[in-house]
């Protein structure tokens, strides 16, 4: 009886640890969080970049983009939501990819990063994400 109880306690402990490890406060394993800030959306650092493609996998928005620089290792990137929800069908949110780029080289670098967009969910099951500095949009279904 003690052996069965011990095995049960150990098994439940392992499941609890595994569940916590896989659910670390976010349903997505993305590179960055999405920031919701009207002030930063309007006044953030927006150095020149070109968004090549957008793709959603689960709660991650994958953005492939390019900009000039040396190697891109010092770039500071943020995906910023304007806080506004546009009443349409489907509803829409405006976002901007913010790049702070102080590299003074002439190479053209392409990178791909993912952003957790789960905090952009609203009532219903979809929202259209307008990436304003790329003139592209993508439908987020959840």
ZIKAWO-V580684 format. One record per residue. N is the residue number from 1. RES is the residue in one letter. PHI is phi in whole degrees, 0 to 359 (NA if undefined). PSI is psi in radians with two decimals (none if undefined). Layout:
BEGIN
n,res,phi,psi
N,RES,PHI,PSI
N,RES,PHI,PSI
END
This chain:
BEGIN
n,res,phi,psi
1,X,NA,-0.75
2,X,297,-0.67
3,X,296,-0.73
4,X,295,-0.77
5,X,298,-0.75
6,X,298,-0.79
7,X,298,-0.72
8,X,297,-0.77
9,X,296,-0.78
10,X,297,-0.77
11,X,298,-0.75
12,X,294,-0.63
13,X,296,-0.74
14,X,296,-0.77
15,X,298,-0.72
16,X,296,-0.74
17,X,293,-0.74
18,X,296,-0.73
19,X,296,-0.74
20,X,296,-0.70
21,X,295,-0.63
22,X,275,-0.25
23,X,238,1.11
24,X,278,0.80
25,X,87,-0.12
26,X,220,2.50
27,X,275,-0.01
28,X,234,2.64
29,X,250,1.29
30,X,255,2.90
31,X,291,-0.69
32,X,220,2.81
33,X,273,2.74
34,X,266,2.30
35,X,267,2.35
36,X,250,1.87
37,X,200,1.96
38,X,298,-0.68
39,X,295,-0.83
40,X,289,-0.53
41,X,298,-0.72
42,X,281,-0.68
43,X,243,0.17
44,X,290,3.06
45,X,279,2.15
46,X,229,1.25
47,X,290,2.81
48,X,299,2.28
49,X,207,2.82
50,X,235,2.14
51,X,273,2.11
52,X,272,-0.69
53,X,201,2.73
54,X,232,2.48
55,X,207,2.43
56,X,251,2.25
57,X,235,1.84
58,X,65,-2.11
59,X,258,0.28
60,X,251,2.26
61,X,262,2.03
62,X,267,2.17
63,X,242,2.14
64,X,259,2.15
65,X,216,2.87
66,X,223,2.65
67,X,200,2.87
68,X,280,2.68
69,X,163,-2.87
70,X,268,-1.05
71,X,216,-0.09
72,X,80,0.03
73,X,288,-0.34
74,X,259,0.01
75,X,297,2.48
76,X,246,2.10
77,X,239,2.51
78,X,216,2.48
79,X,256,2.08
80,X,241,2.23
81,X,266,2.51
82,X,282,-0.11
83,X,79,-0.22
84,X,276,2.45
85,X,243,2.01
86,X,277,2.18
87,X,283,1.79
88,X,207,-3.06
89,X,235,1.80
90,X,282,2.87
91,X,301,2.75
92,X,232,2.63
93,X,231,2.51
94,X,258,2.30
95,X,231,2.80
96,X,220,2.34
97,X,273,2.04
98,X,264,2.27
99,X,234,2.20
100,X,252,1.98
101,X,231,1.89
102,X,253,0.23
103,X,282,2.35
104,X,251,0.53
105,X,260,2.93
106,X,255,0.19
107,X,290,2.67
108,X,250,1.99
109,X,249,2.40
110,X,245,2.33
111,X,228,2.85
112,X,225,2.16
113,X,228,2.75
114,X,243,2.57
115,X,232,2.31
116,X,288,2.06
117,X,251,0.20
118,X,299,-0.47
119,X,285,-0.03
120,X,265,-0.03
121,X,294,2.49
122,X,230,-3.11
123,X,304,2.52
124,X,100,-2.80
125,X,228,0.24
126,X,201,2.68
127,X,211,2.43
128,X,272,2.16
129,X,261,2.03
130,X,263,2.05
131,X,267,1.71
132,X,294,-0.59
133,X,273,0.24
134,X,232,-0.19
135,X,62,0.40
136,X,246,2.69
137,X,222,2.85
138,X,209,2.45
139,X,274,2.16
140,X,259,1.97
141,X,251,2.35
142,X,220,none
END
